[in-house]
Amino acid sequence: MTEAGTPNFRWNFTVNVLDNMLYALAASLVAQETILPLLVSKLSDSPLLIGLIPALYSISYYLPQLFMANHAEGLRRKLPFVVVFSGFLQRLPIPLIGLCLLLFAESNATMALALFFALFAVSAFGGGIVTPAWYTMIGKVVPVRRRGVFFGIANGGGMLMGVGGALFVGRVLEEVAYPNSFAWLFFVAGGILLVSLVCLALTREPPSEDVKRAGNLRQYLRRLPAILRAQHNYRRYLLSYSLLRVSLMSTSFFVVFGEQSLQLGGAEVGLLVAVFIGTQALLQPLMGSLGDRWGHKRNLSLAALSIVLASGCALLAGDIALVALAVSLLACAISCDSVSQYNIVLEFAPTAEQPTYIGLTNSILAPVTFAAPLLGGWIAAQFGYNALFAASAGAGLVAAWLLLHWVAEPRHNPPAPMFAPTKEKQRRLDMSQAYAANWDSLTKHEVPAWFSDSKFGLYAHWGIYAVPGFGNEWYGKWMYDPNHEIHQRHSERFGNPADFGYKDFIAGFTAEHYDADDWADLFTASGARYAGFSLAHHDGFGLWDSDVYRWNVGKMGPRRDLYGELAAALRRRDMRLVAPFHIVRGFNWFLPGWSQWNQRFDQAAVQRGIDEGWDLFDPDYSDFYWVQQTSQFDDFFAQWQAKVREVIDKYQPELMWFDGGKFRDEGFEETALEMLAFYLNRGREWGKDVLVLNKLPVSMQYNFHPDFGVINFESGRDRPANYQRAWNDDMRIGDQSWGWVEGQRYHQGHTLLCKLIDCTARGGTMMLSLSPTPDGRIPRSQREPLLQMGDWLRKYGEAIYETVPYSTHAEGDDSKLIVERRGHKFWEYANCDASDRRYTQSKDGRTIYAMTLGIPRGAVTFAALRTGLGIERVTLLGSDQPVLWTQSPQGLTIQADALRYDNNLAAAWKIQLR
């Protein structure tokens, strides 16, 4: 893996940037917006034929894509297909156009015009054939939060090179007689395209794991309407973007307008081309970076506003300066559009269906893209250029408003499930099956099979407590307690809480290096099947973009929907989403000496804070600190409910988890019941199997009814060796804090894997919490153990995923795993070795998996597999080595020292029964 979480990222980034830069350079020499209209104006005096250039391109480029998307989805590697068809169909026609101009432009202009349009259509057709496969390939080798930068650098670099090309264009048009001038432009562009094809062919594309077999075309086309019906936000985007395409109907006429209205010469036309290309060269990298950071929807909105301004400048143009300004604004619109038009579609689409979404989008837009420039040509011919620019500006204004206010950012709002029931269908569901807000009803909810089969999930404790990076995730509480070392440390480093309060750490929570796709790639590589991060800890600061309160990352700090970005990235990888909440314990949490169990606090310390002017007691921040001196519990509890409901509806998580709270106490239980019923019924509406973890806190009273949900143990605290209900063990990766602190040590891969194997063998599951830095990085010291686990699970996961406990769970010394602290027993796994043996079995009971929590150095005996159990075959998972084994009353003995192991963590054998 590389820094971007994608194999060969730097190599692929480089060769594809070179391909795109060279392709953009070649395109600048025969630009569709400038050079081609001038060529057609030399061969014909019809504005309609100038409008035919983008129209023919659109129909030839867009329509084939939908039919090729089905084929592209079935290709494990897209590159060979892309290179062949791009080389012969897309690029070869360009120099052939130059040859036709030399042969026919002067002797038979009609023939030259016909051959130009024919070869131009073939080139566009070839581009349309390869586009779904090419964009899917780029989606594989360039992570989503690098794609904007990729296209920005690639296109911008090409345009920067094209500035020199534009000067070359001006010199050729000025000094070389027509038609040789245009012919040479096509010949040079063709040579550059050949070099770019070589760069493209050097891509190191990994084979896709989630390809779909190309099926019957009729069946494929019949499933497309379901996408449009299910994805309402995608439908809104298509309509809004169609209007943006209409607003671009004037694109081909700016330079022609300048030449005809102001009688510009070849050098001045070259200057306009240089302005057009140079502006793109400067803006495309910037637009790419902004698209990665703020989402591509805003880029497209800016494109629409830019075409409005460009049209306004053209309407006022009386000299070349205003025409140049109009052309530069047009370049801004083109830059935003070219960087973002496909990136946003990739974010609407599940990974395996990206070719379909690309093809469907372009096929739906093809009629609009075809008709818009023809409409522009007709308006120019009938009513003049001023009418054309006015119509273009009007369409741009409407498109900008729709994109800004009607379309949700797909990166933060993943599409609804394809087969979720519609609201109308949901009304017809048998409401007797809905969950009622009582325990009799809720305890009938069954644990989904996906959770029991997944075994392993990841999340993170990430928040502003990582900014000071000291102590633990309770820094915000202890900094206001004069008797705690964190208070002393805070005063020395930052000053008195009156001068620097906890809220002031928000500015340092930048998330500037947070890349949701990088996180999701890491989570996938670890072998986890579901993931997320804590939406808010006890301090209450939210990591999602909330509309129900102000203290969240959408409104301050990073000003991004951090959780929404991860939710979308996980779903693109078919991972389920967990939504952990801690904030129900937030009222009075900051008060020095406060305990929710005895409801008391340190009166003297509170008075000292009031006297010294701590922000903790400032009414302006009452909705952040939530202490009884400035706020009411009823308001806090109402806001808690609003937050949870918002997350449920906005992100549709498959798994929810709540830290300890008084959910069973009088005055709380009724609300908890309503919230749980609300969530489970929402799951039914979405067509999802959802789940709630039911924590056993220090109080030894389960959060909810003991028969509800999956019992959750923190770090194995007070977990029995054998537990009959579905359960989950929640642990942190660090030795000091759940959140990030300086100098913390992290569990190694062997320790984590031993815990996962042990939990699985005993019928449970494991959830591991990471500790990201405040700028959004997951440090290498946390990544490496995850990747070690993932490597083991890729090879031997058959013994873990989709298994059930065997009649014997474990053999070995359990006592070394249990540590007593503060009157509680915890399970720890740092001392596991090959003497510790664990068992799982397949659901059909025909296969047993026997594991050692280390690599054995001699013979291994699994006592549970003694004589009487009909064993047919024993193999070492992940290996074809012959295994020497015997069965006796003492058990199954394997000559483990005769085998070679490709890991140093644990060994797993597959025992097939007769």
C-alpha positions, 0 to 999 in steps of 0.5 A: 500500500502507498500513502494513498492506500492504493497499490502502485499509487505513485506510479499510476498517478504519474503515468496517467498524469502524463497521459492526460497532460499530453492528451490535453496538450494535443487537444489544445492544438485542435481545440473543439472550442476554438480551432475546430470552429475556425476550421469549419468557418473556413470550409462553410459560412453556416453557423449551424455547422459550427454548432454541429461540432459539439453536437456531433461530438456529444451524440458520438461520444455519449450514446455508445457508453451505456452499451459498453458499460455492461461489457466494462463491468465484466472486465477484471482489467480495463486497461487492454480494452482501453488501450486498443480502442483508444489507439485505433478509434479515438486517436488515429483519426486525428492525423487522418483529418490533417491528411484529408485537409491537405488533399481536399480543403482547397479542391473540394471543400464539401468533401473535406468538410464531410471527411472532417465530420466523419473522422471527428465522429469516429474519434468521438465514438472511440472515446465513448466506447472506452470512457466507462472502462477508463474512468473505472480504471482511474477509480481503482488506481486513484483514491476518491480524495485524490481524483480531483487533484489528479484531474486538476494536475493532469488537465492543468499541466496539459493546459499549461503546456498548451499555452506554448501550444497556443502560441504555436497555433497562432504562429502556424495560423499567421505564417502557414497558408491555409489549409496547410496550417490546420493540417499541421496542427492535426499532424502534431496533435496526432504525434503527441497522442501516440506518445500519450498512449504509450504512457497510458499503456504503462498503467499498473492496474490491479484486477477487480475483485467485484466485477459483474459478469456481463449479462444479456444486454436486454436484461442489463438495460431493463435494470437501469430504470431501477437505478433512477427510481431508487436514487432520487439525489442522482435524478436531481443531479441529472436534471440540474447538470442538464441545465448546466450543459444547456448553459454551455451552448455558447461555448463554441461561439466566443472566439468566432464572435470575437473574430467576426465582430472585432475583425481579429487577426490570427495572432489575436486569435492565438492570444485568445486561445492562449488566454483560454488555455492558460486560465485552465492551466492555472485553475484546473489544479486549484479546482481539483484540490477544491473538489477533493476538499469541498465536493464536486457539486460546488465545483459544478455550481461554480461552473454554472456561475462562471458561464453566466459571467462569461456571457455577461462579458460577451454581451458588453464586449467592445474590444478584445479585452472584454472578449479575453475576460469572457474567454477566461471566465469560459475557461473557468467554467470548463475547468470546473466542469472537466474536473468534476463532471465524472468525479461526482458520478463516481461518488454516486455509484457503488464501486462495481456499478461505476461503468453503468453510472458513467454510461447511464449519465452520459447516455441520458445527457447525450440528447441535451448535449447534442441539442444544446449547441445546435440550439445555440447555433440556431439562436445565433443565426436567427437572433444574433450573438447577444440573444445566444449569450443572454439565453446561456446566462439564464440557463446557467443561473437556474443550473447554479441554484439547483446544484447549490440548493436542490442536489445533496453532495453525494460524498456526504449523502450515500445513495439509498439502497437499490432495493429499499421499499418505497414509502408507498410500499412501506405504508402497505407493510403489515404494521403489526410487524413493526416494533412497538416501544416496549421490551416485549416487542423489542426483544423479539428483534433477532441478531442479523446474520451479517453481524454474526458472520462478520466477526470483526469491526473497526471504529475510532475515538476521534475528537478535539481531545486529540488536540492536547494529546495528553492523558486520555479522551477525558482531557476535557473533564479533567482540565477543569478539576484542580485536583487532577494532573491534567489540570496542572498540565493544562495550566502550564501549557495553555494557561488557566481555563479562564484564558484557554478553555476546552472549546478553544481546542476546536480550532486545532482539530483541523482534519486536514490530512483526513482522507475517508477513502484512505481510512476505508481502504485501511479498514478493508485491508484489515479484514473488518466487515463494518466500521465507523467512528464515535460521532461524539464523545462525552464532551459532545463535539459532533463529528458529523454535519449537524443541523440540530446544534452548532458544536460540530465539524460541519459548522466549525473546525474542519467545516466538513462532514467527516462522518458522512465522508467515511459513510460514503467511502465505506459503502462504496466498498460494501462495508456496513456502517456503525454509529457509536454515541457517548453523549448521553452522559454529557450533562454535568460531565465537565463539572469537577468531581462529577459522577453520574452514579451519585449525582455529586460534584466538587462544590469548592472547585466549581466555585473556584471556576466561577470566581476565576471566570472559566468558560465552563460557566459562561452562559454563551457556551451553555449548549456546549458544556451542559452544566446545571449552573447554566443549562437544563437537563431537559434541554440537553436530553431533548437535543440528545434525541434530536442528534440520534434521530438525525444520524439515523435518518441522514446516514442509515447506519446498520449498527448503533452503539451507546456508551453507558447511560441511565437508560433503564431508570425512571424518566429515561426508559420510555425515551430509550424504548421510543428511540430503539423502536424508531431505529428498528422500524427505520431499518425495516423501511430501508430494507436493512437488517440493523442492530444495537449493541447493549453495553454492560457498563461498570455499574453492572446493569445493562444499558437495555433489557438483557434480552435485547440486542448484542451484549457488549463488553468493554475490553472484556470487562466482566465477560464470562468465559462462556456466554450463551447470548450473542456478544461483542468485545470492544477494545482500544488499540492503545495502552493508555487512551481510547483517543490519540495521546503522545507517546502511547504504545499500541497493541501488536498484530499478534495480540489483536488477532489472538483476541479475535480468534478467541472471541470467535471461538467462544461465540462472540465478535470483536470491535476495535477502536483506533486513535487518529491524530487531530489532523486526521491521520491514522499513524503507521504504528496503528496501521501495521497491526491492522495490516498484519491482521488483514494479511492473516484473515485474507489467507485464513479467514475461512476459519473465522468468517461465517463460522460458529463455535465448536462444542469445545471452544478453547484449550490452554491456560485461560487464567493468564488471559484474565487480569483484575483491576479496580474490582473487575476482570478484564481479558488480555491477550499479549501472552498468547502462544502456540500452547493456546488452542481454539476451535470453530466450525462451519455452519453445516458442521462438516468442517472443524477449524483448529488453531494455535495462537502462535506458530508451533515448534513441535507436534500439536495435539488437539484434545477435543478431536480424539478417536471417535470423531470421523476425520477424513482429511487434515490440511493447513489452511492456505497451503497445499503441503501434506500434513502428517496427522494421527488420531488417538484417545488423546486427540488429533496430533499434527506434526506441525514442525514438519510444515512451513508457515507464511506468517508468525501470528497463528496457525490454522488447520482445516479438519474435514469430517466424513 
